[in-house]
């Protein structure tokens, strides 16, 4: 899982406000297309999820996976797969936030491995679709 796909968007809000939305995993189905449910299993000392189960509908397939989270204040969050699903065998991702002049650039990186063989270009295109949809949903939700 060496290759990652990445994209960025600028949101007219501070990084603390944006990270609060990102950290509220159980609300993702309201603004992130394809996310059917999130269940937080464990939280860290900061009250944010350290482990959660994600159920998604990714178009040609659906799956439920377990993820572990690491939070770096309001600057960055990373997640890794700790419980593979029936289709997803590897997953790493992150949101990084950089605030400047009342707006925040949010960068989302994602790498996914699945049981079915995919050509690299097809895999990256799928990752890009997930990322772009998530960033647009996050922007709409925060700015509304």
Secondary structure, DSSP 4 states (H G I P E B T S, - for coil): ----EEEEEEESS-HHHHHHHHH-GGGHHHHSTTEEEEEEEEE-TTSSEEEEEEEEE-SS-EEEEEEEEEEETTTEEEEEEEE--SSEEEEEEEEEEEEETTEEEEEEEEEEEESS---HHHHHHHHHHHHHHHHHHHHHHHH-
